[in-house]
Amino acid sequence: MTTSPPRSRLAALVAHPGFERATLLLILAAAVVVGVETSPAVVARHRDLLDVAHAIILGLFLGEVAVRIAAYGRAWPRFFRSGWNLFDLTVVLLSCLPAVGPWATIARLARVLRVVRLVSASPRLRLIVGTMLRSIPSLGHVGLLLGLLLYVYGVMGVHLFAAVDPAAWGSLPRAMLTLFQVLTLEGWVELQATAMAATPWAWVYFASFVLIAVFVVVNLFIAVVLANLDDARRAESNEPTMRDLLAEVAALRAAVTAQAAAPVASPPSPPPR
């Protein structure tokens, strides 16, 4: 009976669903402790207990990162090729700074960032954040289009409505800020009612802006994100997971073991002369 090498056992441990759940529970525990520390009364009464909790959580985080690095074995540099792994390691190392003296602020911020590790620990959240980052180039073009609309309609609004509502349309920056408020569909009816005192055709201005900017351009943002989310899901479904790789390694090991255990057939003896 053959035993798995330590690296294989560590890799199996990291790939096990229970390891992911335990990491999520640890992050949630860190979030609870950070939230409790926002109450000065609780901190004053239970400072020692909170310090012990932080020490235990930090030790478990260090152990979790160490296990994940050790699971790569001699290929440990591959751990640092992942941006999520670098983020996790940075947060954990910053958490090691003492929460007193000149490093106190950084240490407290690092404790808060440990809660953000919930994103890196959850595959679905990683997918969403990755989709958002992948969508930034396309969203930039949509944002440029939206900015152009705000500028054009802002200039028109200053010329049309500045006399009747200078607080909202008195300058180009104010007009663009007012239009940004209209994007949220918050209070645009009242703005239109005031603007009607300047021209009865003000409804055309507001209706066209809402139709173009809100129902077309804003929905383009959603369309871009959904398209990139679909691409990310397809890429994720085609990428082998750690469990798939471990299953392939186990199958290869079993095949090699069976081949080694098979009796070697002796070559046939030459015929007598």
Secondary structure, 3 states (H helix, E strand, C coil): CCCCCHHHHHHHHHHCHHHHHHHHHHHHHHHHHHHHCCCHHHHHHHHHHHHHHHHHHHHHHHHHHHHHHHCCHHHHHHHHHCHHHHHHHHHHHHHCCCCCHHHHHHHHHHHHHHHHHHHHHCHHHHHHHHHHHHHHHHHHHHHHHHHHHHHHHHHHHHHHHCCCCHHHHCCHHHHHHHHHHHHCCCCHHHHHHHHCCCCCCHHHHHHHHHHHHHHHHHHHHHHHHHHHHHHHHHHHHHCCCHHHHHHHHHHHHHHHHHHHHCCCCCCCCCCCC
